[in-house]
Amino acid sequence: MKVELKDGFVVEVDENCQNDWGFLAKLRKIDKGDAGLIVDVAEILLGGEDEVERLAKHLEVDGRTPVDKMVDALTEIMESVNELKN
């Protein structure tokens, strides 16, 4: 499924990730403070490392991808997937 971010950037999302127990378990661990799992969640959500890197490159500022921008984009993507599924 394709999701367009507010800034117009389009990402391909694995629409089956919401029905993936491992994905849900990682989100729960993130909620409990294990922020390092956000990378794993991004890879599951976006269907692999290549799409995560493409998003990170899009969000780059001065050669680095700000964590807050990446988290905001992933949140926007997950909210969009929820809206499209309902």
TORRO-125746 format. One record per atom (N, C-alpha, C): y negated, z, x; residue in one letter. Coordinates in pm, whole numbers, plus 32768, in hexadecimal, padded with zeros to 4 digits. Each point is the difference from the previous one (the first is absolute). Layout:
BEGIN
YZXa
...
END
This chain:
BEGIN
807480008054m
7F8C80007FACm
7F8580008059m
7F9D7FB37FDBk
7F837FFB804Dk
7F9A805F7FC3k
7FBA80498056v
7F97805C7FD5v
7F817FDD804Cv
7F957FF27FB5e
7F7E7FE2803Ee
7FAE80808006e
7FD38020807Al
7FAC80768013l
7F727FE47FD1l
7FB280687FEFk
7F757FF27FD2k
7FAE7FA38059k
80237FFB8080d
7FB57FAB805Dd
80337F708002d
80637FE17FA9g
80337F787FF6g
807B7FE38053g
8027805A8059f
80757FED8054f
807E800B7FAAf
805C7FA48011v
807B7FFE7FB0v
807680288057v
8051805D7FCBv
8079802C8046v
80797FE87FA6v
80707FEC8040e
80807FF37FBAe
8040808A7FFCe
8026802C7F89v
803780867FEDv
80907FF67FCEv
805480578033d
808A80087FD0d
7FFE804E7F7Ed
80057FBB7F8Fe
7FF680427F7Ee
8075805C7FE2e
806C7FF5804Bn
807480567FECn
7FF480878045n
7F9780118051c
7FF3807C804Cc
7FF380797FA5c
7FC67FEF7F8Bq
7FEF80727FA4q
808580327FC9q
80677FAE800Bn
808480277FD2n
805B80218077n
7FC3802C806Dd
8046801D807Dd
7FF68096801Dd
807180437FFCw
800280918015w
7FC480268088w
801F7FB58068g
7FCA801C8085g
7F687FF88003g
7FC97FA07FB9f
7F6E7FF17FF6f
7FC4807C7FBEf
803A80297F8Fl
7FD080767FB8l
800A807D8057l
8070800E8047a
801380748057a
7F968005806Ea
7FDF7F8D8038k
7F997FFB8069k
7F7680247FC7k
7FE17FCF7F87l
7F8080247FC0l
7FF780977FEBl
806F803B7FD7r
800380927FEBr
7FE7804A8082r
803D7FD2806Ck
7FEC80418082k
7F707FF08030k
7FC37F8E7FE2i
7F737FEB8023i
7FAB80657FB4i
801C80107F7Ed
7FB780627FAFd
800D808D8036d
8071801B8042k
80178084803Ak
7FC5800E808Dk
7FBE7F968031g
7FBC800B8080g
80347FAB8071g
806C7FB87FEEd
80387FAD806Cd
7FBD7F768000d
7F837FFE802Ba
7FAF7F867FFBa
80387F8E8054a
8053801E8061g
803B7F988055g
80577F9E7FB4g
803080297F8Cl
80557FA87FB0l
7FB37F927FB9l
7F7C80048006i
7FB07F997FBEi
80217F758038i
80237FF9807Dv
80247F80803Ev
80827FCB7FC1v
806180587FEEd
807D7FD97FC0d
7FE97FD37F70d
7FAD804A7FB8v
7FDF7FDE7F75v
7FBD7F787FFAv
7FA47FE7805Da
7FBB7F7E8003a
80637F8F8015a
806080138059e
80637F97801Be
80597FE77F87e
802580697FB8i
80517FEE7F88i
7FAE7FBC7F94i
7F8780307FEBl
7FA87FCB7F98l
7FE17F6C8016l
7FE57FDC807Cl
7FD77F788020l
80737FA7802El
807880357FFEg
80757FAE801Dg
80187FE48093g
7FC3804D8057g
801C7FF1808Eg
7F87800E8059g
801D80038080e
7F9B80188066e
7F987F908009e
80297F847FEBd
7FA27F90800Dd
7F8D80097F9Cd
802080237F84e
7F98800A7F99e
7FA68079801Ae
8039806D8035v
7FB080758024v
7F9F7FDB806Fv
80307FB78064e
7FAA7FD6806Fe
7F917FA27FD0e
80207FA97FA2r
7F9C7FA47FCAr
7F92804E7FB8r
802680667FB2l
7F9E80547FBDl
7FAE804F8066l
804380388063a
7FBA804D8067a
7F9A7FA9804Aa
80267F86801Fk
7FA57FA38045k
7F867FE37FA7k
80177FEF7F7Fh
7F937FE67FA1h
7F9D80747FFCh
80328079800Fl
7FAB80787FF5l
7FC2802B8084l
80217FBA806Be
7FD180258086e
7F688007800Ae
7FD48064804Av
7F7280118022v
7FFC80198097v
7FBD7FA98047d
7FF4800D8092d
8089800E8044d
80607FB27FD2g
80847FFD8040g
805F806E7FD6g
7FD780557FA2r
8056806D7FD1r
800080037F68r
8071802A7FC9t
8009800D7F6Et
7FEB80937FDCt
7F8F801D7FBEp
7FE7808B7FD7p
806B80307F9Ep
803680758019v
806A80387FADv
7FD0800E7F70v
7F85802E7FECd
7FCF80137F77d
7FFA7F7C7FB4d
7FDD7F938043k
7FFD7F7D7FBEk
808C7FD27FDBk
806080198058m
808A7FD97FE6m
803880517F8Bm
7FE980837FFFv
803080547F94v
7FBF7FD77F7Cv
7F7D7FE48003d
7FBA7FD27F87d
803D7F7E7FCBd
801D7FA3805Aa
803B7F7F7FD8a
808B80157FC6a
80518053803El
8087801A7FCDl
7FFC80457F78l
7FA1805B7FEFt
7FEE80427F7Ft
7FD97F9B7F95t
7FA47FA78022e
7FD57F977FA4e
80767FA67FDAe
80527FDF8062i
80747FAB7FE7i
806180477FA2i
801D807E801Am
805F80497FABm
7FC9800E7F71m
7F7F80187FF4e
7FC480097F7Ae
80087F787FB8e
7FEA7F948048s
80097F7B7FC6s
808D7FE27FD1s
806480258051v
808B7FEA7FDBv
8020804E7F81v
7FD1807C7FF8n
801880517F88n
7FC27FC07F84n
7F877FCC800Ee
7FBB7FBE7F90e
804A7F817FD5e
802C7FB18061l
80457F837FE1l
808880197FC0l
8042806D8027k
808480207FCAk
7FF680347F70k
7F8E803A7FDCn
7FF1803C7F79n
7FC37FA17F9Fn
END
